[in-house]
Amino acid sequence: MEFRKRTFILYTFLQTVILFTDAVEFTFELQDNAKECLYEEIDKGTETTLEYQVVTGGHYDIDVLVEGPSRQILYREVKQQYGQFQFTPETTGTYMVCFSNEFSTFSHKLIYVDFQVGDDSALPGVDEHFEAATQMESSAWKVHENLKSVLDYQTHLRLREAQGSKRMEEMNERVLFWAIGETLGILVITVGQVMVLKSFFADRKN
């Protein structure tokens, strides 16, 4: 229950983060034996960055594929937990990013995606003129850059927190099942010993 609550908080945080960039940042659940694709229209020469990470599920691995407008493969990884891919398209068109969990038969995955297309948008009131920036404008831009770094760090820390919480719950379940198994084993051995001792006394009476 606690993990679900934290996962919901993480999902809400990622959904409500607003950056001064043309980027999409979200988490989604990828079912077992399933494949989900993201399509984006990208202009030629636009620097594009893809970052992904498996937050929870199975062995924390997925297949990732990036294809260009002509179906050419730009990036492919098999059973990766996280990764980053940066490229500059040579042609304008629709690019496809696919995440596959088809190799898994029963475990679904929670995946974080950060897909950024293009450079940062101009900071309002700072980059709207071509004159030399004043000291206050330079300070405002530095604050802007530092805040973006803080948001990135917070996102990754929340991802690691959610991942650690899930692993902790899985470990607790394993310890619980192991303890139950040991308890049942002790009970079986105890009953067996009692039956053996009882049979010894029964043989002496006979």
N, C-alpha and C positions, 0 to 999 in steps of 0.2 A: 504493500500500500504506500509506504514511504517513497519507494522508487518511482511508482507511477506519478505521485505528486511532484517529485523532482523533475521527472521527464516532462510533465505538463508545464511546469515553470520554465524549463529549458526551451520547450517548443514555443511558448508564448513569448519568451525573450527574443528568440531568433526571428519570430514573425513580426515583432514590433521594432526591431532595430532599424533606424533610418540613417543612412550615410549619404554624404554628398558625392555619390558616385552612381554610375549606371550599372548597378549590380543587383543580383538576386541572391538572397541568403535564406535558406529554409532547411527544415528537416522533414523527412517523410518515411513512412513504413513500407518496406519492400517485402511482400509476402514470399513464402517459399515457392520454389519452382516458377518464379515470375520475373518479368523484365519491364522496366520503366524507362522511357526516353524523354529527353528535354530538347526542344527545337528552338533555335534562336537565329534571327536574321542578322548577319554581321557584315559590315562593309569592309571592303578591301583595305588593308593596312591598319586595321583597328586592333590594338593590342588586347588580347583576351586571356584571362586566367581562370582556370578551374581548380578548385580545391575541394576535397571530399574526405570523409572519415566515417567509418562504421562505429556507431555509438554503442549499440547493443545487438546481441543476437548471434547464436551459433559460435563459430570460431572467429567472429569479427572479420569476415572477409567477403568481398564481392568482386565481380568482373566489371571492368569499366572500358567503354569504347567511345571514341570521338571520331566522327566521320565528317568529311567535307561535302560540298554541294554535289560533287561528282561521285559520291560514295567511296572516295579514297579514305583509307584509314590513316588518321593523324596520330592517334594515341590508343594503345591497348594494353591493359594490365589484367592479369588473371589472379583471382583470390588475393586481393590486396586489402589491408586494413585501412590505410589512408594513403593519400598521394596528392601531388600538385602538378598541373600541366599548364604551361604558358606558351602561347603561340600567336603569330600575326598572320591572318589570312591573306593569301595571295589573290583570291578572287572573292567577289561579293556574292552572297547566297545564303541558303539556309543550312546551318550546321547542326549536327545531331550529337547529343551526349546521352549514352545509354548506360544504365546500371542493371546488372543481371545477377539474379540469385537462383538461376535455373539449376545449378548443380546441387542445391540444397533441397531435400525432400520433406523436411518438417520444421526447420527453424526459420523464422522471419527476422528481418534486420531493420534497425532504425538507423537511417543514414543522414548525415549532415552534408549539405552542399553549399558552396560559395562560388557563384559564377559571375565574374566581373567582366564586363565588356566596355572597353575604352578607358581613357584616363579620367581622373577626378574632374568633376564639374567645378566651374569657377566659384570661389567663395564669394558670396554676395557682398558687394561694397568694397572688395579688395582687388579682384582681378578684372574689374570692369573698365579699366582705363589702362593706357599704355605708358603713363608717366611713371617716374621712379616711385617705388613704394615708400611710404613714410615709416617711421619706426613703429608706430602703433599698428599699421597694416601688416608689417613684418611680424610683429608679436602675435597679432591675431591669426596669421597663417600658421605660425609655429604651434599655437594653442590648438588650432584645428587639426594639424598633423598628429600632435600628441594625443588628442582625444580619439582619433581614429585608431591609434596604436592601443590605447586603453580598451576600446571596444573589442578589438581583435583578441587581446589577451583575456578579457573577460569571457568572450565566447569560447575560447579554447579551454579555459579553466572550468567552465560549466560543462563542457563536453567531457573532460577528464573526470569531473566529479560524478556525472551521471554514469560514466563507464565504470568507475571504481565502485559506486553504489551497487550497480548490477552484479559485478563480480563478487562483491561481498555477500549479496543475497544468495548467489549461486553456491558460494562456499559454505554459507550457513546451512543451506539445504543439504549439501553433501555430508556435512558433519552430522546433521540431524539423522539422515538416512543411515549413516555409518553407525551412529549410536544406537539406533533402533535395531539394526542388524546384529550388533554386538550383544544387545540385551536379549534378543531372541535366541542367539547362540548360547548365551550363558544359561537361559532357561531350559533349552533343550539338553545341554550337558548335565545340568542339575537333575532334571527328570530322569535322564539316562543313568546317572550314577545311583540315584535312589532305587531305580528298578533293578540295577545290577546287584546292589547290596541286599535288596529284598529277596532276590533269587538265591543268594548265598545262604541267608538264614532259612529260607524255605527248604533248601537241599539238606541242611544239617538236621532240621526237624524230621524229615523223611528218613 
